[in-house]
Amino acid sequence: MSRSAHEIVQLARSKDRLTALDYFEGIFDNFQEFHGDRFYADDEAVVGGVALLDGKPVTVIGIQKGRNLPENLRRNFGAPHPEGYRKALRLMKQAEKFKRPVITFINTAGAFCGIGAEERGEGEAIAQSLFEMSDLSVPIISIIIGEGGSGGALALALGDEVWMLEHSIYAILSPEGFASILWKDGSRANEAAGLMKITARELKELEVVDRVILETFRGETLSQEAVIRRLQSDLIFKLKELSAIEIPTLLEARYQRFRKY
């Protein structure tokens, strides 16, 4: 069954979607979470640590939303503060030191845009993440698992491979924001979603993403367990492939991947 872009937006935002921590639990073994950015605080909108995939250590980082109001308040509705991005970067540099591949799971409408976040350098934290990821000397796979909103998502998506779940979105801004800017009418978000080319299949055709992880088969919705098993298998295979590439070649390919935009 073919879904409209607006329907996919609703699915991407659903509170019933698997979260980053759900994927950590389902895909990896022995996940050990790390906390804090060593500068200011521990932002619970960003989670990360070390885990095992097929018996090999990897660093996993995710943007975490909650399933209800108390959880979302704790996780800031999946909108990271600058210290969240700095925590992620700390983990990525640690991964580089110990030669661990990095896997990121992204689900955010965007970075937090409050006064405090701006005062503590939100833009600089995102820019620093992009700068460091572009030259990180280990394989990186980034996966959009729900919403991929603006620079807040891109900050963790500068990978050798960028994947999307079938019912996820990746965009420079929300359909509501697009409609408000273009037509001065946020109620036309449904129409905007159809124009923006923000769905996984559209972005795969545009070569913005490298793989679409199916959530349906022959019109039927796959179980969450089936999606996790498929993603786990794909990650194991791709990391073996990326790990066999010489680092200078890997970095040049990463540069060219984003340069072609």
C-alpha positions in Angstrom: 0.0 0.0 0.0 1.4 3.4 -1.1 1.3 6.0 1.6 1.2 9.8 1.1 4.0 12.0 2.4 1.6 13.4 5.0 0.8 9.9 6.2 4.5 9.1 6.5 5.0 12.3 8.5 2.4 11.1 11.0 4.0 7.7 11.2 7.4 9.2 11.7 6.1 11.2 14.6 4.1 8.5 16.2 4.8 7.9 19.9 4.6 4.2 19.3 7.7 4.1 17.1 10.8 2.3 18.4 13.2 4.7 20.1 17.0 4.8 20.0 17.2 2.9 23.3 14.8 0.2 21.9 17.2 -0.3 19.0 20.2 -0.4 21.3 18.4 -3.2 23.3 17.3 -5.1 20.3 20.3 -4.9 18.0 23.3 -4.9 20.4 24.6 -6.8 23.4 26.0 -5.4 26.6 25.1 -1.8 26.0 26.9 0.5 28.6 25.6 4.0 28.6 27.9 7.0 29.2 26.8 10.3 30.5 27.8 14.0 30.4 29.7 16.2 28.0 32.5 17.0 30.5 31.7 20.7 30.1 28.3 21.5 31.5 25.7 18.7 32.0 24.2 15.5 30.8 21.6 16.0 28.1 19.1 13.1 28.3 17.8 13.9 24.8 21.1 12.2 23.5 22.0 8.7 24.7 25.1 6.8 23.9 27.8 4.4 24.9 29.6 1.2 24.0 28.0 -2.1 22.9 28.7 -5.3 21.1 27.5 -6.1 17.6 28.3 -9.6 16.4 30.8 -9.8 19.2 32.7 -6.7 18.2 32.7 -3.4 20.1 30.9 -0.4 18.6 30.0 3.1 19.8 26.2 3.8 19.5 24.6 7.2 19.8 21.0 8.1 19.5 18.6 11.0 19.9 15.9 9.8 22.3 12.3 10.8 22.5 9.8 9.7 25.2 6.6 7.7 24.9 4.6 9.9 27.2 4.6 13.4 28.7 6.9 12.7 31.7 9.4 10.9 29.5 9.3 13.6 26.9 9.9 16.3 29.6 12.9 14.3 30.8 14.2 13.8 27.2 13.2 17.4 26.2 11.0 15.9 23.4 14.1 14.7 21.6 15.4 18.2 21.0 19.1 18.2 22.0 20.9 21.0 23.9 24.5 21.8 22.9 25.7 19.6 25.7 23.9 16.7 24.0 25.9 17.2 20.8 29.1 17.6 22.8 28.4 14.4 24.6 27.9 12.7 21.3 31.2 14.1 20.0 33.0 13.0 23.1 31.9 9.5 22.4 32.8 9.7 18.8 36.3 10.9 19.6 36.6 8.0 22.1 35.5 5.6 19.4 38.2 6.9 17.1 40.8 6.5 19.8 39.9 2.8 20.4 39.1 2.1 16.7 35.4 1.4 17.2 32.9 2.0 14.4 30.2 4.6 15.2 26.4 4.0 14.6 24.0 6.8 15.2 20.2 6.6 15.5 18.4 9.9 14.8 14.9 11.0 15.7 14.4 14.7 16.3 12.3 17.5 15.0 15.4 19.7 15.5 17.9 21.0 18.1 16.5 22.9 21.0 16.1 26.5 20.2 15.7 28.0 23.7 17.7 31.0 24.9 19.9 28.9 27.2 20.9 26.6 24.4 21.8 29.5 22.2 23.8 31.1 25.0 25.8 27.8 25.5 26.6 27.6 21.8 24.1 25.4 20.1 25.2 26.4 16.6 28.9 25.9 17.4 28.2 22.5 18.9 26.4 21.4 15.7 29.2 22.8 13.5 31.9 21.2 15.6 30.1 17.8 15.3 29.9 18.1 11.5 33.6 19.2 11.3 34.8 16.3 13.5 32.6 13.7 11.9 33.8 14.6 8.4 37.3 13.5 9.4 36.6 10.8 12.0 38.9 7.9 11.2 36.5 5.1 11.8 33.4 3.9 9.8 30.2 5.7 10.6 26.6 4.6 9.8 23.8 7.0 10.5 20.2 5.9 10.6 17.1 8.1 10.6 14.5 6.2 12.7 11.7 8.8 12.9 12.0 12.5 12.3 15.2 13.9 10.8 14.8 17.6 11.3 17.2 20.3 10.1 20.7 20.7 11.5 19.8 19.0 14.7 19.6 15.8 12.8 22.4 16.5 10.3 24.8 17.0 13.3 24.8 13.2 13.8 24.2 12.1 10.2 27.5 12.8 8.5 28.2 9.1 7.9 29.8 6.9 5.3 26.3 5.5 4.9 23.0 7.2 5.8 19.9 4.9 6.1 16.3 5.7 6.7 13.4 3.6 8.1 10.7 3.3 5.5 8.3 5.5 7.6 10.8 8.2 8.5 11.4 11.7 7.2 14.5 13.8 6.7 14.1 17.5 5.9 15.6 21.0 6.3 12.5 22.0 8.2 9.0 20.7 9.1 6.1 20.7 6.6 4.4 23.2 9.0 7.4 25.5 8.8 7.6 25.1 5.0 4.0 26.0 4.6 4.2 29.0 6.9 7.2 30.4 5.0 6.0 29.7 1.5 2.3 30.3 1.8 2.1 32.1 5.2 -0.4 29.3 6.1 0.8 26.5 8.4 -2.5 24.6 7.9 -1.2 23.7 4.4 1.4 21.3 5.9 -0.2 18.3 4.2 0.3 19.9 0.8 3.8 21.0 1.8 4.8 17.4 2.8 4.0 16.3 -0.7 6.2 18.9 -2.3 9.3 18.7 -0.1 10.6 15.2 -1.0 11.2 14.2 2.6 10.3 10.5 2.6 12.8 7.7 2.5 12.0 6.5 -1.0 12.2 10.0 -2.4 15.5 10.7 -0.8 16.9 7.3 -1.9 16.0 8.2 -5.5 17.8 11.6 -5.0 20.8 9.7 -3.5 20.7 11.6 -0.3 20.3 8.3 1.6 21.9 5.0 0.7 19.4 2.5 2.0 15.7 2.2 3.0 15.0 -0.2 5.8 11.5 -1.7 5.0 8.8 -1.5 7.6 6.2 -3.2 5.3 6.1 -6.2 3.0 3.5 -6.7 0.3 1.3 -4.1 2.0 1.5 -5.6 5.5 3.3 -3.9 8.4 6.3 -5.9 9.6 6.6 -6.6 13.3 9.1 -4.5 15.2 11.1 -7.6 15.9 11.4 -8.2 12.1 12.6 -4.7 11.5 15.2 -5.0 14.2 16.5 -8.3 12.9 16.8 -6.9 9.4 18.6 -3.8 10.6 21.0 -5.9 12.7 21.8 -8.1 9.8 22.4 -5.1 7.5 24.6 -3.4 10.0 26.8 -6.4 10.5 27.3 -6.9 6.8 27.9 -3.2 6.0 30.4 -2.7 8.9 32.4 -5.6 7.7 32.5 -4.0 4.3 33.4 -0.5 5.6 36.0 -1.8 8.0 37.9 -3.4 5.1 38.4 0.0 3.4 41.6 1.9 4.1 41.0 5.0 6.2 42.2 7.5 3.6 39.9 6.0 1.0 37.0 5.9 3.5 37.4 9.6 4.4 37.7 10.6 0.7 34.5 8.7 -0.1 32.8 10.3 2.9 33.9 13.8 1.7 32.7 13.2 -1.9 29.4 11.8 -0.7 28.4 15.0 0.9 30.3 17.2 -1.5 28.1 16.1 -4.4 25.1 17.8 -2.9 
